[in-house]
Amino acid sequence: MARQVAWIAHGKSLPPLENASASEKEETHSFNQHGLVKLTVDELGTEIKWSVFAGNWASLFYILEWLDTYQPPFKLRYFLVGWFEEIAETAASARDRIQSIIAKSDIHLTQRTFVREADPKRRDIPPLLKSALQDRSVLPDFSIDCVLDEASGSFRVGRIGSETPIAKVYGFHPVSYPCINGLSYDHLVSRAYAKVVETGQPHYDHVIAAMTTPDGSVSWFPYQRVILPHYLPDGRKGVSVVSQVAPVDIKLV
Protein backbone atom coordinates (compact mmCIF):
# COMPACT_ATOMS: atom_id res chain seq x y z
CA MET A 1 0.00 0.00 0.00
CA ALA A 2 1.46 3.33 -1.08
CA ARG A 3 1.77 6.08 1.52
CA GLN A 4 -1.00 8.65 1.16
CA VAL A 5 -1.02 12.10 2.76
CA ALA A 6 -4.03 14.39 2.85
CA TRP A 7 -4.63 17.78 4.45
CA ILE A 8 -8.15 18.59 5.65
CA ALA A 9 -9.34 22.21 5.99
CA HIS A 10 -12.81 23.50 6.92
CA GLY A 11 -14.23 20.01 6.62
CA LYS A 12 -12.89 19.37 3.11
CA SER A 13 -9.89 17.53 1.71
CA LEU A 14 -7.38 19.86 0.02
CA PRO A 15 -5.72 19.09 -3.34
CA PRO A 16 -2.35 17.32 -3.00
CA LEU A 17 0.41 19.74 -1.98
CA GLU A 18 3.21 20.44 -4.44
CA ASN A 19 5.69 20.54 -1.56
CA ALA A 20 4.78 17.48 0.46
CA SER A 21 7.97 17.60 2.53
CA ALA A 22 7.11 20.58 4.75
CA SER A 23 9.29 21.16 7.80
CA GLU A 24 8.03 20.52 11.32
CA LYS A 25 7.87 24.29 11.87
CA GLU A 26 5.81 24.83 8.71
CA GLU A 27 3.48 21.99 9.62
CA THR A 28 2.99 23.35 13.15
CA HIS A 29 2.06 26.74 11.66
CA SER A 30 -0.53 25.01 9.46
CA PHE A 31 -2.02 23.25 12.47
CA ASN A 32 -2.07 26.22 14.86
CA GLN A 33 -2.78 29.16 12.58
CA HIS A 34 -4.91 27.62 9.83
CA GLY A 35 -6.63 24.78 11.71
CA LEU A 36 -5.54 22.11 9.25
CA VAL A 37 -5.63 18.40 10.06
CA LYS A 38 -3.08 16.04 8.49
CA LEU A 39 -4.03 12.48 7.57
CA THR A 40 -1.33 9.94 6.68
CA VAL A 41 -2.24 6.39 5.64
CA ASP A 42 0.13 3.52 4.77
CA GLU A 43 0.49 -0.21 5.34
CA LEU A 44 1.44 0.40 8.99
CA GLY A 45 -1.77 2.24 9.82
CA THR A 46 -3.23 5.75 9.94
CA GLU A 47 -1.87 8.87 11.61
CA ILE A 48 -4.14 11.81 12.42
CA LYS A 49 -2.36 14.99 13.45
CA TRP A 50 -3.84 18.29 14.64
CA SER A 51 -3.67 21.13 17.16
CA VAL A 52 -6.26 21.02 19.94
CA PHE A 53 -6.83 24.80 20.21
CA ALA A 54 -7.16 25.46 16.47
CA GLY A 55 -10.44 25.93 14.62
CA ASN A 56 -10.56 22.44 13.13
CA TRP A 57 -13.71 20.76 14.41
CA ALA A 58 -15.30 20.52 10.94
CA SER A 59 -12.16 18.80 9.65
CA LEU A 60 -12.01 16.39 12.57
CA PHE A 61 -15.68 15.47 12.10
CA TYR A 62 -14.96 14.93 8.38
CA ILE A 63 -12.28 12.40 9.37
CA LEU A 64 -14.63 10.76 11.88
CA GLU A 65 -17.15 10.15 9.09
CA TRP A 66 -14.55 8.29 7.01
CA LEU A 67 -12.66 6.63 9.87
CA ASP A 68 -13.91 3.10 9.12
CA THR A 69 -12.33 3.24 5.65
CA TYR A 70 -8.82 3.95 6.94
CA GLN A 71 -6.11 1.43 7.82
CA PRO A 72 -5.78 0.52 11.54
CA PRO A 73 -4.16 0.95 13.97
CA PHE A 74 -4.63 4.70 14.44
CA LYS A 75 -1.91 7.00 15.76
CA LEU A 76 -3.39 10.19 17.22
CA ARG A 77 -0.87 13.05 17.43
CA TYR A 78 -2.29 16.26 18.85
CA PHE A 79 -0.66 19.43 20.12
CA LEU A 80 -1.49 20.91 23.52
CA VAL A 81 1.53 22.72 25.01
CA GLY A 82 3.47 19.84 23.44
CA TRP A 83 2.76 16.89 21.16
CA PHE A 84 0.80 13.98 22.62
CA GLU A 85 0.89 10.60 20.90
CA GLU A 86 -1.63 7.81 21.44
CA ILE A 87 -2.42 4.54 19.66
CA ALA A 88 -5.97 3.31 19.06
CA GLU A 89 -6.22 -0.23 17.71
CA THR A 90 -9.68 0.12 16.14
CA ALA A 91 -11.70 2.77 14.34
CA ALA A 92 -14.27 2.68 17.14
CA SER A 93 -11.71 3.39 19.86
CA ALA A 94 -10.07 6.11 17.73
CA ARG A 95 -13.47 7.74 17.17
CA ASP A 96 -14.27 7.71 20.89
CA ARG A 97 -10.89 9.19 21.77
CA ILE A 98 -11.03 11.97 19.16
CA GLN A 99 -14.53 12.92 20.29
CA SER A 100 -13.33 13.00 23.90
CA ILE A 101 -10.43 15.30 22.97
CA ILE A 102 -12.76 17.61 21.02
CA ALA A 103 -15.03 17.83 24.08
CA LYS A 104 -12.04 18.92 26.18
CA SER A 105 -10.60 21.40 23.70
CA ASP A 106 -11.02 24.31 26.13
CA ILE A 107 -8.64 22.73 28.66
CA HIS A 108 -5.66 24.85 29.76
CA LEU A 109 -2.52 23.16 31.04
CA THR A 110 -0.63 25.52 33.32
CA GLN A 111 2.12 22.99 34.09
CA ARG A 112 4.50 21.11 31.85
CA THR A 113 5.46 18.39 34.36
CA PHE A 114 3.25 16.11 36.44
CA VAL A 115 4.45 13.50 38.94
CA ARG A 116 2.34 10.95 40.82
CA GLU A 117 3.54 8.34 43.30
CA ALA A 118 2.41 4.83 42.32
CA ASP A 119 1.87 1.53 44.11
CA PRO A 120 5.07 -0.56 43.89
CA LYS A 121 2.97 -3.73 44.33
CA ARG A 122 0.91 -3.24 41.17
CA ARG A 123 1.15 -6.13 38.71
CA ASP A 124 1.72 -4.16 35.51
CA ILE A 125 5.07 -2.59 36.41
CA PRO A 126 7.51 -2.99 33.49
CA PRO A 127 9.93 -5.89 34.18
CA LEU A 128 13.00 -3.64 34.29
CA LEU A 129 11.46 -1.49 37.02
CA LYS A 130 10.08 -4.47 38.93
CA SER A 131 13.55 -6.00 39.00
CA ALA A 132 15.07 -2.73 40.23
CA LEU A 133 12.55 -2.59 43.07
CA GLN A 134 13.11 -6.21 44.08
CA ASP A 135 16.90 -6.23 43.80
CA ARG A 136 17.41 -2.59 44.84
CA SER A 137 19.97 -2.36 42.07
CA VAL A 138 20.12 -1.93 38.30
CA LEU A 139 22.77 -2.37 35.62
CA PRO A 140 24.58 0.92 34.97
CA ASP A 141 23.58 0.95 31.27
CA PHE A 142 19.92 1.30 32.29
CA SER A 143 20.27 4.02 34.93
CA ILE A 144 21.17 7.65 35.47
CA ASP A 145 23.19 8.71 38.51
CA CYS A 146 22.38 12.03 40.16
CA VAL A 147 24.75 13.40 42.82
CA LEU A 148 23.60 15.46 45.80
CA ASP A 149 25.20 18.87 46.23
CA GLU A 150 25.20 19.17 50.03
CA ALA A 151 25.58 22.96 49.93
CA SER A 152 22.57 23.72 47.73
CA GLY A 153 20.50 20.58 48.33
CA SER A 154 20.16 20.10 44.57
CA PHE A 155 21.00 17.03 42.50
CA ARG A 156 23.27 17.10 39.46
CA VAL A 157 23.29 14.47 36.72
CA GLY A 158 26.65 12.71 36.88
CA ARG A 159 26.30 9.72 34.56
CA ILE A 160 23.86 8.69 31.82
CA GLY A 161 23.52 5.00 30.95
CA SER A 162 23.58 4.06 27.26
CA GLU A 163 20.20 2.25 27.37
CA THR A 164 18.25 4.99 29.17
CA PRO A 165 15.46 6.94 27.44
CA ILE A 166 17.42 10.18 27.90
CA ALA A 167 20.45 8.74 26.10
CA LYS A 168 18.32 7.51 23.21
CA VAL A 169 16.63 10.90 22.68
CA TYR A 170 19.21 13.44 23.88
CA GLY A 171 22.52 11.56 23.91
CA PHE A 172 24.98 11.73 26.78
CA HIS A 173 25.20 15.49 27.23
CA PRO A 174 24.60 16.49 30.89
CA VAL A 175 23.32 19.90 29.70
CA SER A 176 20.41 18.54 27.62
CA TYR A 177 16.89 19.65 28.58
CA PRO A 178 16.10 16.86 31.10
CA CYS A 179 19.45 17.37 32.86
CA ILE A 180 19.47 21.15 33.33
CA ASN A 181 19.23 22.29 36.94
CA GLY A 182 16.75 24.98 37.91
CA LEU A 183 13.97 24.26 35.42
CA SER A 184 10.49 23.49 36.73
CA TYR A 185 10.96 19.97 35.35
CA ASP A 186 14.11 19.51 37.43
CA HIS A 187 12.40 20.92 40.51
CA LEU A 188 9.42 18.57 40.29
CA VAL A 189 11.12 15.31 39.30
CA SER A 190 13.92 15.69 41.84
CA ARG A 191 11.64 16.17 44.86
CA ALA A 192 11.63 12.44 45.50
CA TYR A 193 15.43 12.23 45.38
CA ALA A 194 15.86 13.85 48.79
CA LYS A 195 13.35 11.40 50.30
CA VAL A 196 15.28 8.43 48.88
CA VAL A 197 18.60 9.76 50.19
CA GLU A 198 17.09 10.41 53.62
CA THR A 199 15.28 7.07 54.02
CA GLY A 200 17.53 4.81 51.98
CA GLN A 201 14.38 3.25 50.46
CA PRO A 202 13.45 2.87 46.75
CA HIS A 203 10.74 5.10 45.32
CA TYR A 204 8.39 4.30 42.41
CA ASP A 205 6.29 6.86 40.55
CA HIS A 206 4.83 7.98 37.22
CA VAL A 207 5.82 11.12 35.33
CA ILE A 208 4.55 12.92 32.24
CA ALA A 209 6.40 16.00 31.04
CA ALA A 210 6.43 18.29 28.01
CA MET A 211 10.09 18.56 27.02
CA THR A 212 11.92 20.38 24.27
CA THR A 213 13.50 17.80 21.98
CA PRO A 214 16.81 18.17 20.10
CA ASP A 215 15.00 19.35 16.94
CA GLY A 216 13.36 22.21 18.87
CA SER A 217 9.85 20.75 19.02
CA VAL A 218 8.03 20.04 22.29
CA SER A 219 6.62 16.59 23.04
CA TRP A 220 4.95 14.96 26.03
CA PHE A 221 6.92 12.02 27.44
CA PRO A 222 5.06 9.61 29.76
CA TYR A 223 7.33 7.35 31.78
CA GLN A 224 7.54 5.24 34.92
CA ARG A 225 10.64 5.29 37.12
CA VAL A 226 12.31 3.74 40.14
CA ILE A 227 14.69 5.83 42.24
CA LEU A 228 17.35 3.96 44.24
CA PRO A 229 19.81 5.29 46.84
CA HIS A 230 23.35 5.51 45.48
CA TYR A 231 26.66 6.20 47.14
CA LEU A 232 29.77 7.24 45.24
CA PRO A 233 33.22 5.78 46.07
CA ASP A 234 34.26 9.13 47.60
CA GLY A 235 31.34 9.02 50.05
CA ARG A 236 29.04 11.48 48.30
CA LYS A 237 25.34 10.68 48.35
CA GLY A 238 23.02 10.48 45.39
CA VAL A 239 20.43 8.40 43.57
CA SER A 240 20.29 6.04 40.61
CA VAL A 241 17.18 6.48 38.46
CA VAL A 242 15.90 3.79 36.12
CA SER A 243 13.00 4.80 33.90
CA GLN A 244 10.98 3.39 31.04
CA VAL A 245 8.59 5.04 28.61
CA ALA A 246 5.24 3.48 29.48
CA PRO A 247 1.57 4.33 30.14
CA VAL A 248 1.07 6.40 33.30
CA ASP A 249 -1.78 6.94 35.73
CA ILE A 250 -1.88 10.65 34.92
CA LYS A 251 -4.66 11.79 32.59
CA LEU A 252 -4.25 15.33 31.23
CA VAL A 253 -6.72 15.31 28.34
Residue, then its C-alpha position, 0 to 999 in steps of 0.5 A: m500500500a502506497r503512503q498517502v497524505a491528505w490535508i483537511a481544511h474547513g471540513k474538506s480535503l485539500p488538493p495534494l500539496e506540491n511541496a509534500s515535505a514541509s518542515e516541522k515548523e511549517e506543519t505546526h504553523s498550518f495546524n495552529q494558525h490555519g486549523l488544518v488536520k493532516l491524515t497519513v495512511d500507509e500499510l502500517g496504519t493511519e496517523i491523524k495529526w492536529s492542534v487542539f486549540a485550532g479551529n478544526w472541528a469541521s475537519l475532525f468530524y470529516i475524518l470521523e465520518w470516514l474513519d472506518t475506511y482507513q487502515p488501523p491501527f490509528k496513531l493520534r498526534y495532537f498538540l497541547v503545550g506539546w505533542f501527545e501521541e496515542i495509539a488506538e487499535t480500532a476505528a471505534s476506539a479512535r473515534d471515541r478518543i477523538q470525540s473526547i479530545i474535542a469535548k475537552s478542547d477548552i482545557h488549559l494546562t498551566q504545568r508542563t510536568f506532572v508526577r504521581e507516586a504509584d503503588p510498587k505492588r501493582r502487577d503491571i510494572p515494566p519488568l525492568l522497574k520491577s527488577a530494580l525494586q526487588d533487587r534494589s539495584v540496576l545495571p549501569d547501562f539502564s540508569i542515570d546517577c544524580v549526585l547530591d550537592e550538600a551545599s545547595g540541596s540540589f542534584r546534578v546528573g553525573r552519569i547517563g547509561s547508554e540504554t536509558p530513554i534520555a540517552k536515546v533521545y538526547g545523547f549523553h550530554p549532561v546539559s540537555y533539557p532533562c538534565i538542566n538544573g533549575l527548570s520546573y521539570d528539574h524541581l518537580v522530578s527531583r523532589a523524591y530524590a531527597k526522600v530516597v537519600e534520607t530514608g535509603q528506600p526505593h521510590y516508584d512513581h509515574v511522570i509525564a512532562a512536556m520537554t523540548t527535543p533536540d529538533g526544537s519541538v516540544s513533546w509529552f513524554p510519559y514514563q515510569r521510574v524507580i529511584l534507588p539510593h546511590y553512594l559514590p566511592d568518595g562518600r558522596k550521596g546520590v540516587s540512581v534512576v531507572s526509567q521506562v517510557a510506558p503508560v502512566d496513571i496521569k490523565l491530562v486530556 
